[in-house]
Amino acid sequence: ALLLLAPRLEEAIFILQRLVISESWRGPLYLVLLTGELRKENLEHHPMLQPLLGEGSTSTLQNVRCFSVEDRLEGRRGAVTMVLQQLLAEVQAQTGGVGVDAILALEMDLSPEERAFDAAGDIDAACVALEPAPRQQSLLRSLIGAMALGGRLVTSSGKMEMSPDDAQHLWAKECSISFFNPHCMPLSMLRHGELLHAATEVCSQIVSGELCVADSEVAQFYLFDQFQQALDAASHKLSGVRKYSS
C-alpha cells in the first residue's frame, strides 16, 4: 500500500500523473490532503488526469481512497495534527494493522513542535514550564507507526528532526527515511552543462530581441555593468599582491 500526503491536490497531482502514465502501482493508494474537498470522482474528472486515462481506463485510480483533513475538522481550530493522526490510524486499520509499504509526504512540516511559554519574569512559572510534561505524539512518530515492516518514508521536509525514540522505533521496524528535494537534480553537477546551454540560449534570444523582457521585471538592471568593474578591481588587487610578493 502507498500513502500520499500533501497540503493540497496541486502538490500531489504530478505524482498521480506519473502513476497513471507508468501504471506501475496496482495496490491500494491512500491520498490524504490537508485542505480541499476530495472525492474519487473528482480525481477521475480532473483536467490533469482525465486526458491520461482515456475511455474506461481507470484501473490506476480504482484502488485510490481519498481523505481530507478539512472535512474531518468540523469547525475545530488547532486540531489539524490530531485529525491527521486519526486518519493515519484509520489507514493503518484498513491495511489490517500491517501498515503501508511507502509514505510520500510532500510539503509536510515534520520539524519538532516548539514549546513556547511566557513566564513574564515569574521564576516559578518558568520552572513549571520547563518541567517535563506529556506531549502529543509528533506527526513523524505517527508516520513511522503507520509504516509496515521494511517500509520507506520519503519527505520533502528539510527541517526534520528525529528523537532517539523515533530512531529506535524506525530501527525496530527496519524502515528507512529518504529525502525528496525538487531543486537537487536541476542544480546537480550532472546537469550544469545543460543549464548553462539553456541560460546561454535565453540570453541570446533576449539580446537579439526574440524574447521580450519588461524592465519592471528585471532586478538589478545594471548588474552586468558591474561585472567589469568588479573584474578590474580584482585584477588590480591581484597585480598589487604579486608585485608586493616579488
N, C-alpha and C positions, 0 to 999 in steps of 0.2 A: 504494500500500500504506500501511496505517496501523499504527503501533506504539504500543501502550498499555502503560506500565509503572506498577506500583503495588506497595506492600508486601504488601497482602492483596487478596483479591477484593472485600471490602466497599468499598474505596476506588474500585474501578473499575466496580462494578455499576451505578451510576447512568448512566455513560456508555453502557454496553451497553444499558440500558433505552431511552435516547433513540435509539440507533441502530436498535433493534428497532422502536420506535414510528414513527419517521420513515422508516425504510427508505431512508435517504439514502446508505448506504455498501454498495457491491456488490463492492468489490475485496478483496484479501487483508487480513486483520486479524490481527496478531500480538499476543497477550496474554502478557506476561511478568510474573510475580509473584515476590516475594522469598520469601515463606513460604506454606505450604499446598500440599496436593496438588491438582493442577489437571488435569482431563480435559475434553474437549469434551462428553462425555456428561453430565458434572456441570453444565455450563452450561445445556444444554437442559432439564434437570430441576430447575434452581434455582427455589426458590419465588418469587423476584423476577422471573424471566424467563418461566417456564412459562405463567402466565396471559396474557402478552402474545403468545405465539407462536401459540396455537390449535392445532387438529389439523392435523398435517402441514405447518405453516408454519414451516420452519426455514431459509428462504432467507437470512436475515440472518446466521445463525450457521454457514452451510455453509462459508464461507471463513475461519473463525476457527481459528487454530493456537495452541495453548496451550503455554507453557513455564513451568517452575518452577525457580527457583534452588535451592531447598531440595532438590529431587530430584537435582540435579547435584552437590551438595556432597560427598556420600558420607562424612560424618563429619569433613570438613576444617574447621578453625576459621580464621577470619580471611581466608577466600578468597572472600567474597561478591562483592567487586568484580571479582576475576579471573574467576569463573564468569559473572557478568553480562556482562562484556566478551566472553567466549566465545560467549554466547548472541546478543549483538548481531552478532558476526561471522557466526554461523550464519544469522541472519535476513537479513543483507545478502547472503549467498551464495545464499539461497533466492530472492532477487529478481534473480538473475543478475548480481550485483555492481552493479546500478543504485542500490540503496538504497530507502528508504521515503520517501513524499511528506510524511508528517506524523508527528511523535512527540509523544505526550502523556505527560509524566512527572508523575504525581501523587504528592505526599508523598515525593519522592525528593530526598535531600540532594545538591545539586550544589555545595556550598561546597568551596573548596580544602582539601586534606588538610594538616593542620598537622604540621610536622616537629619532633617532640619529642626532647630528649636530656637526659641527666643528667650534667653534667660533674663535679659534686661537688668544685669547687674546682680541678680539674686544667685548666690553661690549654691544654696540648697537646691534651687530649681535646676541649675546647671549640672549638679551631681546626679540628680534624679534622671535627667535627660540622657546622661552618659552611661547609666546603668544598663546592663544587658536586658533586653526586652524581647518577647516573642514577636517575630516579624512574619509578615505574609510571605508565602513561598514565592520566590522570584519566577519570572517568566522563563528564564533559562533552565531552571530546575524542572519546571513543568514540561518543557520541550524534551529534556533528557528523559524524563519519566514516560513520555508518550512514544519514545522510540523502542523498537524491537531489539533483540539481541543482535549485535553487529550492525546496528543502524548507523545512519550518517546524517549529520546536521550541517546544512550549508546556509551561511548567513552573510549578509552584506553589511552587518554592523561592524564598524571599525573601532568601537569603544567597548567591546565585550570584555567582561572581567569575570573570571571563574574562581570560585572559592574552593578550598580544599575538599569540602563535602561534595561539591559539584564534580570535581575531578575524580573523586572516589566512586561516585555514582556512575560516571562515564566509564571508568575503568572496569567496574563490576559487570557492566553490560557489554563490554568490548565495543563501544561505539566510538565514533570519531567526529571531529568538527572540522569543516573546511570553510574557507572564506571566499566570497564572490565580490570582486572589485571590478566594476564595469570600465574603469579607467586604466586597468592594468595592461591589457593587451594592446590598446592603441598607443600606449606610451612605452612599451617594452622595446628592448634593443632589436628584436626581430622585425619590428615594424617601423623603425626610424627612417629607413630609406624610403619606404612608401609614403610616410607622412611628409618627408622633405620634398618628394616629387609633387605631391598634391599641393603643398604650400607654394612651390615654385610655379605651378600651373595657375593657381588662383592669382598670385601676384602679377604674372604676365598678362592675364586677362584684365586685371584692374588697370595696368599701365597702358594697354592697347585700347582701353575704353570698351571692351566687350562686356565687362562686368561693372555695372554702375554701383558706386558706394556713396551714400549720403554723408555729407560732412558731419551731420548731427550724430551719426552712429560710429564715428571714429574717435577713439580715445587716444590721447597724446598724439595729436596730429603731426607734431614736429619731432616725433620720436626718431625717425630715420635721419633727420638733420643733425641730431645729437650724436649719432654713431661716429661721424667723422671727428667731431670734437673730442669724444672720449678716446678714439684711436690715437689722435695726435697727442693728447695728454699722456696716454700710456706709453707711447713711443718716446716722448721727450723724457719721461721719468726713467724709462729703461735705459736710454742712452746716457743719462746722468749717472746712473748706478754703475754702468760699465766703465765710464770714464773715471769714476772715483776708485773703483776696484783696480784699475790698471795703474 
